[in-house]
Amino acid sequence: MNSYMSSQALVTISKQQLSVLPAAQFNGELRLVEDEEEIKDAIDKLRESDIIGFDTETRPTFRKGQSNTVSLIQLSTRKTCYLFRINHVGLAKPIVDLLEDPSIKKIGLSIHDDFHNLNKIMEIHPEGFIELQNYVKKFRIADNSLTKIYAIIFGKRISKGQRLTNWEADQLTSSQQAYAALDAMACVEIYDHISAGLFDPARSPYLTFPEEDTCSAEA
């Protein structure tokens, strides 16, 4: 491998490669927060962690021009994910204070989109966030979706089967809860793995090279 090819190499996984990977499972502890009295205790527990994974879910719309507000906020430590049912408890002050606290490291993906939707409920000024899409670029990962990034790092596929389900249902199914929790905890797992130096793009089976380099090498 010449130095030019090495400098141009990127890590990316195809849909075909992704489809044959084993399904990822949520193996942590899950806490559903759907009562106002539960919020403070949940936030206090989260504040004990040095890192928090973040994601949101919104009830899908199938009509052009129609939109819904965020139904669920997922905040996860390395072991426990808390699911805050915003459509039940609202954007309570302890939740907002945590999202705006610059001293607490929070990891998410497509954070701008999440807060664009959250700001439809209340203006929030997020602080202390690391955007995974930007972070992984430093390690030559070209893909932007959580599913593909997770697959590249861990060789497992996060199923998106629950993404378009009703997040405002009276009761969330166990499958919905596990899906939502995995998305938030996966952000922490990816960040921890990469920041610990455990991912080497040069050794990834998904390392690829631009076509022109391949042709140049063959010539």
C-alpha positions in Angstrom: 0.0 0.0 0.0 1.6 3.3 -1.0 1.4 6.4 1.2 -1.0 8.2 -1.2 -3.4 5.3 -1.2 -3.1 5.1 2.6 -3.9 8.8 3.0 -7.0 8.5 0.8 -8.4 5.4 2.3 -11.8 5.6 4.0 -13.8 3.1 6.1 -17.3 2.5 4.8 -19.8 -0.4 4.8 -22.2 -1.3 2.1 -25.9 -2.2 2.6 -25.0 -5.7 1.4 -22.2 -6.1 4.0 -24.5 -4.6 6.7 -27.3 -7.0 5.9 -25.4 -10.2 6.8 -24.2 -9.0 10.2 -25.7 -10.4 13.4 -28.3 -8.2 15.1 -27.1 -6.0 18.0 -29.0 -6.4 21.3 -29.6 -4.0 24.2 -28.0 -5.6 27.2 -28.1 -2.8 29.7 -30.6 -1.7 32.3 -33.6 0.2 31.1 -35.6 2.8 33.1 -38.9 4.2 31.7 -39.6 7.7 33.1 -43.2 8.7 32.5 -44.1 10.3 35.8 -43.0 13.8 36.9 -42.0 12.4 40.4 -39.4 10.1 38.7 -37.6 12.8 36.8 -35.3 14.3 39.5 -34.1 10.9 40.7 -33.3 9.8 37.1 -31.4 13.0 36.4 -29.5 12.7 39.6 -28.4 9.2 38.6 -27.3 10.4 35.2 -25.3 13.2 36.7 -23.2 10.6 38.5 -21.8 9.4 35.1 -18.9 11.0 33.3 -20.5 10.4 29.9 -24.1 10.3 28.7 -25.4 9.0 25.4 -28.3 11.0 23.8 -31.0 10.4 21.3 -34.7 11.3 20.7 -37.7 9.6 19.1 -40.6 11.3 17.4 -43.9 9.9 16.2 -43.6 9.5 12.4 -45.9 11.4 10.0 -47.0 10.0 6.7 -48.6 13.2 5.3 -46.7 15.9 3.5 -46.3 19.1 5.6 -47.4 17.4 8.8 -44.9 17.1 11.7 -45.0 16.0 15.3 -42.9 17.1 18.4 -40.4 14.9 20.2 -42.1 12.0 22.1 -39.1 10.5 23.8 -35.6 11.5 25.0 -33.1 8.8 25.7 -30.2 9.5 28.1 -27.9 6.7 28.8 -24.9 5.9 31.0 -22.6 3.0 30.2 -25.0 0.6 32.1 -28.4 2.2 32.3 -30.6 4.0 29.8 -33.4 6.3 30.9 -36.3 6.9 28.6 -38.1 10.2 29.3 -41.6 10.2 27.8 -41.7 13.9 26.9 -45.2 13.6 25.6 -46.2 12.6 29.2 -43.9 14.6 31.5 -42.9 17.5 29.3 -39.5 19.1 29.0 -39.0 19.4 32.8 -36.3 21.8 34.1 -34.0 19.1 35.4 -33.8 17.6 31.9 -33.2 20.9 30.2 -30.5 21.8 32.8 -28.7 18.6 32.1 -28.8 19.2 28.3 -27.4 22.7 28.8 -24.7 21.7 31.3 -21.3 22.2 29.7 -19.6 20.2 32.4 -21.3 16.9 31.5 -20.0 15.2 28.4 -22.9 14.0 26.1 -22.5 12.0 22.9 -25.1 11.9 20.1 -25.5 11.6 16.4 -27.4 14.2 14.2 -27.6 16.4 17.3 -28.6 19.4 15.3 -31.7 17.6 14.0 -32.7 16.5 17.5 -32.5 20.0 18.9 -34.3 21.5 15.9 -37.2 19.3 16.9 -36.9 19.8 20.7 -36.9 23.6 20.1 -40.4 23.3 18.8 -41.4 22.6 22.4 -38.9 24.8 24.2 -35.8 26.8 23.4 -32.8 24.8 24.5 -29.1 25.8 24.3 -27.3 22.5 24.3 -23.8 22.4 25.8 -21.2 19.7 26.4 -22.2 17.7 23.3 -19.9 15.7 21.0 -21.3 15.0 17.5 -20.4 11.4 16.6 -20.7 12.1 12.8 -17.8 14.6 13.2 -15.8 12.6 15.7 -15.6 9.4 13.6 -14.3 11.4 10.6 -11.0 11.7 12.4 -10.7 8.0 12.2 -11.6 7.8 8.4 -15.1 6.5 8.9 -17.1 8.0 6.0 -20.5 6.8 7.0 -22.9 9.0 8.9 -25.7 6.7 10.2 -25.5 5.2 13.7 -26.3 1.8 12.2 -23.4 1.8 9.8 -20.9 3.4 12.3 -21.8 0.8 14.9 -21.5 -2.0 12.4 -18.0 -0.8 11.3 -16.8 -0.7 14.9 -18.5 -3.7 16.4 -19.5 -6.0 13.5 -23.2 -6.0 14.5 -26.3 -4.5 12.9 -28.7 -2.2 14.8 -32.2 -3.0 13.5 -34.3 0.0 12.5 -37.6 -2.0 12.5 -39.1 0.1 15.4 -38.1 3.5 14.0 -41.5 4.3 12.4 -43.6 3.0 15.2 -46.0 5.1 17.3 -43.8 6.7 20.0 -46.9 8.4 21.5 -48.7 5.1 22.2 -50.2 4.7 25.7 -47.6 2.1 26.4 -44.3 1.5 24.7 -43.6 -2.1 23.7 -40.6 -3.9 25.0 -39.2 -3.8 21.4 -39.7 0.0 21.2 -38.0 0.5 24.6 -35.0 -1.7 23.7 -34.6 -0.1 20.3 -34.6 3.4 21.8 -32.3 2.5 24.6 -29.8 0.8 22.3 -29.5 3.9 20.1 -28.5 6.1 23.0 -26.1 3.5 24.7 -24.5 2.8 21.3 -23.3 6.4 21.1 -21.4 5.9 24.4 -20.0 2.5 23.3 -18.8 3.9 20.0 -17.1 6.9 21.6 -15.5 4.8 24.4 -14.2 2.3 21.9 -12.6 4.8 19.6 -11.3 7.2 22.2 -9.6 4.2 24.0 -7.6 3.6 20.8 -9.3 0.2 20.1 -10.3 1.0 16.5 -7.6 1.0 13.9 -9.0 2.1 10.5 -6.0 0.5 8.7 -7.1 -2.9 10.0 -10.8 -2.5 9.3 -12.3 -5.0 6.8 -14.3 -2.1 5.4 -11.3 0.0 4.5 -11.7 1.1 0.8 -9.8 3.2 -1.7 -10.9 5.7 -4.3 -11.4 4.1 -7.8 -8.7 6.3 -9.3 -6.1 5.0 -6.8 -7.1 1.4 -7.6 -6.7 2.0 -11.4 -3.4 3.8 -10.8 -2.1 0.9 -8.8 -3.1 -1.6 -11.4 -1.5 0.4 -14.2 
